[in-house]
Amino acid sequence: MPHAQPPIETAGIRVTAPARVAAGLKSVLKAAEFTYKEPGLVRGVAALSHLNQLDGIDCPGCAWPDPDRDRALNEYCENGVKAIAEEATAKRSAPEFFRSWSVSELSRQSDYWLGHQGRLTYPMVLRTGRDHYEPISWEGAFTMIAGELNALRTPDQAVFYTSGRTSNEAAFLYQLFVRQFGTNNLPDCSNMCHESSSGLALKEAIGVGKGTVTLKDFELADTILIIGQNPGTNHPRMLATLQRAARRGATIVSVNPVAEVGLTRFKHPKDVLHLFGPGTKIAKHFVRVRLSGDLAFFKGLCKEILEEEVKRPGEVINRAFIEQKTSGFEEFRAAIAAVSWDELVEQSGISRSQIREIAEVVMQSKGMIACWAMGLTQQRQAVATIQELVNVMLLGGHTGRPGAGVCPVRGHSNVQGDRTMGIWERMPDSFLDKLRDVLGFQPPRKHGWDVVESIKAMHRDEAKVFFAMGGNFLSATPDTEFTAKALSHCNLTVHVSTKLNRAHLVTGNQV
């Protein structure tokens, strides 16, 4: 039986002192190493020359945006180099590879090993009862898939998953095929990251489920909150933006249980004159909250600010903004007043004095940006936590003006673009009406299943075909073993992929 979980590997693990500075010369050398090992220098440099260029391709490495203009020739970071090197690798997983390796044997390898066996070169099929993938012609693959789809009792017995690896153009055609087939079962990877929290929280709080700032705003803000995220590892190009802000005197506050090295000091790899210096100090304050203590911390900030407003009426909060642009202020103030300081300190893990210290920074700010990532969105109380952070912003009127607003660092360009292209199980009628009017067919109106609902439907035998446009559905979902059992209930699982991953090894009856 193939393993749904990767093997536990402990060999080579060492515990060392944390690094003192992020990036610098080491990141340049690592980027060169990955380029040389995977695609080779000539092929790698050619691919990188198109990365994040106006007439090129967007980096699959992270979600940090590109400048509107004046882009550098090397508009990428070490992560971007690694991502492109992996995609442009010269290694190949040809049919001979699958003759040598059974599915059971492959499932006992690490995810890293699977991903580094090279690009798939031919359509492959795992037939019922077999343990080796075999080559199949494109015509044979299309016939098999079409046969299973057409045999379904209803189109709603099929699930069509989309990952962030899907281009916007492919996403539009994909959703068009799915809706012409007759279902809105279009779960996608954003169901599992920010949508369940950032999207919902922001839509309820400010009316839009996305960020409200651009890169230009980071040049104007005097305060930047970095919450539940590690830019040095997850989106290193953000560090260049933060470095510029720190150098001009902006106050950067890190709210995270761990003091990440990227927010301690940073050496920009392109800043040759400073490669051998100590690096730029990024964050001035490190608020090391307890796990899931962010909600209590933000309530503490609100409580400090509101108590100071009582002492200095009209001098602390943006009363005009609150009266003109918000609702429910009196109820909010009463709710905050009802929470005790002892409770907030205990739940946040932050002393009253440090809460006061950060509240002073917030109260003095004329333009504040709040950034967060999945360290905030993946909490049990994520929606309430993000909405409390929005309340901190609204008290000072820090939204809807230059140098201020919310910035959930979420979604690669194609993840965000997928929604615009129609990849959503609950697209509004206005979009579906446009499909009807322009393309001449009646799209289904019944809402489809998201990721969690799709997994449950497969478990109940209500979904019989699972089709994945890229990604690693098995490992990306919250409960790996439950997902593996769900997939095994399907008659057919289909993966459109360029490289091998664990989702290809735990399958339906055929794949």
C-alpha positions in Angstrom: 0.0 0.0 0.0 1.5 3.4 -1.0 2.4 5.7 1.9 0.4 9.0 2.1 3.1 10.5 4.4 6.8 11.0 3.6 9.3 9.0 5.6 10.7 10.6 8.8 14.3 11.6 8.1 16.6 12.6 10.9 20.0 11.9 9.3 22.1 15.0 9.0 20.0 17.2 11.3 22.1 19.6 13.3 21.2 22.2 15.9 23.2 25.4 15.5 23.0 29.0 16.6 20.7 31.0 14.4 22.1 33.2 11.6 22.6 36.8 12.4 21.8 38.3 9.0 19.7 37.2 6.0 20.7 37.0 2.3 24.0 38.6 1.4 26.8 36.9 -0.5 25.7 33.4 0.6 22.4 33.8 -1.2 24.2 34.7 -4.4 26.4 31.6 -4.2 23.4 29.4 -3.4 21.5 30.8 -6.3 24.4 30.1 -8.6 24.7 26.6 -7.2 21.1 25.7 -7.9 21.2 27.1 -11.4 24.3 25.1 -12.2 23.0 21.8 -10.8 19.5 21.8 -12.3 19.1 23.5 -15.7 22.8 24.4 -16.2 24.2 28.0 -16.4 23.3 28.7 -20.0 19.7 27.3 -19.8 19.2 28.7 -16.3 20.4 32.3 -17.1 18.2 32.3 -20.2 15.2 31.4 -18.1 16.0 33.9 -15.4 16.3 36.7 -17.9 12.5 36.5 -18.4 11.6 36.3 -14.8 9.3 39.1 -13.5 9.9 41.2 -16.6 7.1 43.1 -18.3 7.3 40.9 -21.3 8.3 37.8 -19.4 6.8 35.5 -16.8 5.9 35.9 -13.1 8.0 34.2 -10.6 6.4 31.0 -9.0 8.6 31.5 -5.9 6.4 33.9 -3.9 3.5 36.4 -4.0 5.5 39.6 -3.6 4.5 42.0 -6.4 6.7 43.5 -9.1 7.3 47.2 -9.6 5.0 48.8 -12.1 8.0 49.9 -14.1 11.8 50.3 -13.9 12.3 46.6 -13.2 15.9 45.4 -12.7 17.4 42.8 -15.1 17.6 40.5 -12.1 14.2 41.2 -10.6 14.2 38.0 -8.5 15.6 36.5 -5.3 17.2 33.3 -4.2 13.8 31.6 -3.9 12.9 32.7 -7.4 16.2 31.2 -8.7 15.5 27.9 -6.9 11.9 27.8 -8.3 13.0 28.4 -11.9 15.9 26.1 -11.6 13.6 23.3 -10.5 11.1 24.0 -13.3 13.8 24.3 -16.0 15.8 21.3 -14.8 17.5 19.2 -17.4 16.6 15.9 -15.6 13.8 13.8 -17.0 11.4 11.1 -15.6 10.9 9.0 -18.8 8.9 5.8 -19.0 12.0 3.8 -18.2 12.1 5.5 -14.8 8.6 4.1 -13.9 9.5 0.7 -15.1 12.4 0.7 -12.6 10.4 2.1 -9.7 7.0 0.8 -8.4 4.5 3.1 -6.9 5.0 1.5 -3.5 8.8 2.0 -3.7 8.3 5.6 -4.8 6.0 6.3 -1.9 8.8 5.4 0.5 11.0 8.2 -0.8 11.0 11.7 0.5 9.0 14.5 -1.1 12.2 16.3 -1.9 13.6 13.2 -3.7 10.3 12.8 -5.7 10.4 16.4 -6.9 14.0 16.1 -8.1 13.6 13.2 -10.4 13.1 15.5 -13.4 10.2 16.5 -15.7 7.7 14.0 -16.8 8.1 13.4 -20.6 5.1 11.2 -21.5 1.5 10.6 -20.4 1.5 7.7 -17.9 -1.3 5.5 -16.5 -1.5 3.4 -13.4 -4.0 0.7 -14.3 -6.3 -1.1 -11.8 -4.3 -3.6 -9.6 -0.9 -2.5 -11.0 2.0 -1.1 -9.1 3.9 0.5 -12.0 3.0 3.4 -14.1 2.9 2.6 -17.9 3.0 5.0 -20.9 -0.2 5.8 -22.6 -0.9 7.8 -25.8 -2.5 11.2 -25.5 -5.5 9.8 -27.5 -5.7 6.9 -25.0 -5.5 9.2 -22.0 -8.3 11.5 -23.4 -10.5 8.5 -24.2 -10.1 7.1 -20.7 -10.9 10.4 -19.0 -13.8 11.2 -21.3 -15.2 7.7 -20.8 -15.2 8.1 -17.0 -16.7 11.6 -17.1 -19.4 10.6 -19.5 -20.3 7.6 -17.4 -21.1 9.7 -14.3 -24.7 9.9 -13.2 -24.4 13.7 -12.9 -21.6 16.1 -13.7 -21.5 17.0 -9.9 -19.9 13.6 -9.3 -16.6 15.1 -10.7 -14.2 17.4 -8.8 -11.9 19.7 -10.7 -9.1 21.1 -8.6 -6.8 24.0 -9.6 -3.4 24.8 -8.1 -1.3 28.0 -8.1 0.8 26.5 -10.8 -2.0 27.1 -13.4 -1.6 30.0 -15.7 -4.4 32.5 -16.0 -5.0 31.6 -19.6 -5.2 27.9 -18.8 -7.4 28.6 -15.8 -10.0 30.4 -18.0 -10.2 27.5 -20.5 -10.3 25.0 -17.6 -13.2 26.6 -15.8 -15.0 27.0 -19.2 -14.6 23.2 -19.9 -15.8 22.4 -16.4 -18.9 24.6 -16.6 -19.7 23.4 -20.1 -19.5 19.9 -18.6 -22.1 21.0 -16.1 -20.7 21.6 -12.6 -19.2 24.3 -10.4 -17.1 21.9 -8.4 -13.9 24.0 -8.8 -12.0 23.9 -5.5 -8.6 25.5 -5.6 -5.5 26.0 -3.5 -6.7 29.4 -2.1 -9.4 27.5 -0.2 -6.6 26.4 2.1 -4.5 29.5 2.7 -5.9 33.0 3.0 -9.5 32.7 1.7 -10.9 31.1 4.7 -9.6 33.8 7.0 -8.2 36.9 5.3 -10.8 36.9 2.5 -13.8 36.4 4.8 -12.5 38.6 7.6 -11.7 41.5 5.3 -14.9 41.3 3.3 -16.9 41.5 6.5 -14.7 44.3 7.9 -13.9 46.6 5.0 -15.9 45.2 2.1 -13.1 43.7 0.0 -11.2 40.5 0.6 -7.8 41.7 -0.7 -5.0 44.1 0.2 -5.6 47.8 0.0 -2.0 49.0 -0.7 0.6 49.0 -3.5 4.4 49.0 -3.4 4.3 52.8 -3.6 2.5 52.9 -0.2 5.5 51.2 1.4 7.6 54.3 0.4 5.2 56.5 2.4 4.3 54.6 5.5 6.0 55.5 8.8 5.0 52.2 10.5 4.9 48.7 9.1 3.5 45.7 11.1 4.9 42.3 10.0 2.6 39.7 11.5 2.9 35.9 11.4 5.2 35.8 8.5 8.9 35.2 7.7 9.8 37.3 4.7 13.4 36.0 4.7 12.3 32.5 3.8 8.9 32.9 2.2 9.1 36.1 0.1 12.7 37.5 0.3 12.1 40.3 -2.2 9.9 41.9 0.4 13.1 42.4 2.5 14.3 44.9 -0.1 11.1 46.9 0.4 11.5 46.7 4.1 15.2 47.7 3.9 14.3 50.9 2.1 11.6 51.7 4.6 14.0 51.0 7.6 16.7 53.2 6.0 14.4 56.2 5.7 13.4 55.8 9.3 10.1 53.8 9.2 9.3 51.8 12.3 9.0 48.1 11.6 7.3 45.9 14.2 7.5 42.1 14.0 4.7 40.2 15.7 5.7 36.5 15.7 6.6 33.8 18.3 10.0 33.6 16.7 12.4 36.5 16.0 13.1 35.7 12.4 16.6 36.4 11.1 15.3 38.2 8.0 13.6 40.8 10.2 16.7 41.2 12.3 19.3 42.2 9.7 19.4 42.0 5.9 22.1 42.3 3.3 20.7 43.0 -0.2 22.6 40.7 -2.6 22.5 43.5 -5.2 23.9 46.1 -2.8 27.6 45.3 -3.5 29.0 48.0 -1.3 27.3 46.6 1.7 27.7 42.8 1.1 30.6 42.6 3.7 29.1 44.9 6.3 26.7 44.1 9.2 23.6 44.5 7.1 20.6 46.7 7.6 18.6 46.4 10.9 15.0 45.8 9.8 12.6 45.5 12.8 12.9 47.9 15.8 10.4 45.9 17.9 9.9 42.1 18.3 6.6 41.1 19.8 7.0 37.4 20.6 3.3 36.4 21.1 2.3 33.1 22.4 1.0 30.7 19.7 -2.4 32.0 18.7 -1.9 34.9 21.1 -2.3 37.5 18.4 -6.0 38.1 19.0 -5.4 39.1 22.6 -2.4 41.2 21.6 -4.5 43.2 19.1 -7.3 43.6 21.7 -4.6 44.9 24.0 -3.5 47.5 21.5 -7.1 48.6 21.0 -7.6 48.8 24.8 -4.5 51.0 25.3 -5.5 53.3 22.5 -9.1 53.7 23.7 -8.0 54.3 27.3 -5.5 56.9 26.1 -8.4 58.6 24.1 -10.3 58.9 27.4 -7.3 60.8 28.9 -6.8 63.0 25.8 -10.2 63.3 24.0 -9.9 64.0 20.3 -6.1 63.6 20.3 -5.6 59.9 19.9 -8.1 58.2 17.6 -9.2 59.5 14.2 -12.7 60.5 15.3 -13.8 62.0 12.0 -12.8 58.9 10.0 -14.6 56.6 12.5 -17.8 58.7 12.4 -17.8 59.0 8.6 -16.5 55.7 7.4 -17.2 53.0 10.1 -20.1 51.6 12.1 -20.5 49.9 15.4 -17.8 52.0 17.2 -19.7 52.3 20.6 -20.4 48.5 20.7 -16.7 47.9 19.9 -15.5 50.2 22.6 -17.8 48.6 25.2 -16.6 45.1 24.2 -12.9 46.1 24.6 -13.6 47.8 27.9 -15.2 44.6 29.2 -12.0 42.5 28.7 -9.6 42.6 31.6 -5.9 43.4 31.3 -5.0 40.2 33.2 -6.8 38.1 30.6 -5.1 39.9 27.7 -1.6 39.6 29.1 -2.1 35.9 29.9 -3.5 35.0 26.5 -1.1 37.1 24.4 2.0 36.2 26.4 3.0 39.9 26.1 3.6 42.1 29.1 1.4 45.1 29.7 4.5 47.3 29.3 5.3 46.0 25.8 1.7 46.3 24.7 1.9 49.9 25.8 5.2 50.3 24.0 3.7 49.1 20.7 0.5 51.1 21.3 2.6 54.2 21.5 4.1 53.4 18.1 0.6 52.9 16.7 -0.8 56.1 18.2 2.0 58.2 16.9 1.8 56.8 13.4 0.6 59.0 10.5 0.6 56.2 8.0 0.6 52.5 9.0 0.6 49.3 6.9 -0.3 45.9 8.4 1.2 42.9 6.6 0.5 39.2 7.5 0.7 35.7 6.1 -0.3 32.2 7.0 1.1 32.4 10.6 -2.0 34.5 11.2 -4.5 33.0 8.8 -4.0 29.4 9.9 -5.1 29.9 13.5 -8.4 28.6 14.9 -9.5 32.2 15.6 -8.0 33.6 12.4 -11.1 35.5 11.2 -11.6 37.3 14.6 -7.9 38.0 14.8 -7.7 39.6 11.4 -10.8 41.7 12.1 -9.3 42.9 15.4 -6.2 43.9 13.5 -8.4 45.8 11.1 -9.9 47.5 14.2 -6.4 48.7 15.2 -6.0 50.2 11.7 -9.5 51.8 11.7 -8.9 53.6 15.0 -6.2 55.6 13.3 -7.9 55.9 9.9 -5.2 53.8 8.4 -7.0 52.7 5.2 -8.0 54.3 2.0 -5.2 56.8 1.8 -1.5 56.9 0.7 1.0 55.0 2.9 -1.7 53.2 4.9 -3.7 50.0 4.6 -3.8 46.2 4.9 -1.5 43.9 3.1 -2.2 40.2 3.4 0.8 38.7 1.6 -1.3 36.1 -0.2 -1.5 34.2 -3.5 0.9 34.1 -6.4 -0.3 36.2 -9.3 -2.0 33.3 -10.9 -3.7 32.3 -7.7 -5.3 35.7 -7.5 -5.8 35.7 -11.2 -7.5 32.3 -11.2 -10.5 33.9 -9.4 -10.7 36.6 -12.0 -10.6 33.8 -14.6 -13.5 32.0 -12.9 -11.8 29.4 -10.7 -14.2 29.5 -7.8 -17.0 27.2 -6.7 -19.3 30.2 -6.0 -18.7 32.6 -8.9 -21.3 35.4 -8.9 -24.2 35.4 -11.3 -22.7 38.5 -13.1 -19.7 36.3 -14.2 -21.9 33.4 -15.2 -24.2 35.7 -17.1 -21.2 37.0 -19.2 -20.2 33.4 -20.0 -23.8 32.8 -21.2 -24.1 35.9 -23.2 -20.6 35.8 -24.9 -20.2 32.1 -25.4 -23.7 30.9 -25.9 -24.2 28.3 -23.2 -26.0 28.2 -19.9 -23.5 27.7 -17.1 -24.7 25.8 -14.0 -25.9 28.0 -11.2 -25.7 25.6 -8.2 -22.7 26.3 -6.0 -20.0 23.7 -6.1 -17.7 22.1 -3.5 -14.7 23.8 -2.1 -11.6 21.7 -1.0 -12.9 20.5 2.3 -16.4 19.7 0.9 -14.8 17.9 -2.1 -12.8 15.7 0.2 -15.9 14.8 2.2 -17.8 14.1 -1.0 -15.1 11.7 -2.2 -15.2 10.0 1.2 -19.0 9.6 0.9 -18.7 8.2 -2.6 -20.6 11.2 -4.0 -17.6 12.2 -6.1 -16.2 9.6 -8.4 -13.6 11.5 -10.6 -10.9 13.8 -9.2 -9.1 16.0 -11.8 -6.2 18.1 -10.6 -4.7 20.9 -12.7 -1.2 20.9 -11.2 -0.3 21.0 -7.5 0.0 18.4 -4.8 -3.6 18.0 -3.5 -2.8 15.2 -1.1 0.0 16.9 0.8 -1.5 20.4 0.6 -4.8 19.5 2.4 -5.2 19.7 6.2 -5.7 16.0 7.0 -3.4 13.9 4.8 -4.6 10.5 5.8 -8.3 11.4 5.5 -7.6 12.9 2.1 -5.7 9.7 1.0 -8.7 7.6 1.9 -11.0 10.0 0.1 -9.0 9.8 -3.1 -8.9 6.0 -2.9 -12.8 6.0 -3.2 -12.6 7.6 -6.7 -12.9 5.6 -9.9 -10.4 7.8 -11.6 -7.9 10.4 -10.4 -6.2 12.6 -13.1 -3.2 14.9 -12.6 -1.9 17.4 -15.1 1.7 17.8 -13.8 5.2 18.4 -15.0 6.9 16.6 -12.2 6.3 13.8 -9.8 4.8 14.3 -6.3 3.1 12.3 -3.6 -0.4 13.0 -4.9 0.5 10.8 -7.9 1.1 7.8 -5.6 -2.1 7.7 -3.5 -4.8 7.4 -6.1 -8.2 6.2 -7.1 -8.9 3.0 -8.9 -7.0 4.3 -12.0 -4.8 7.3 -12.4 
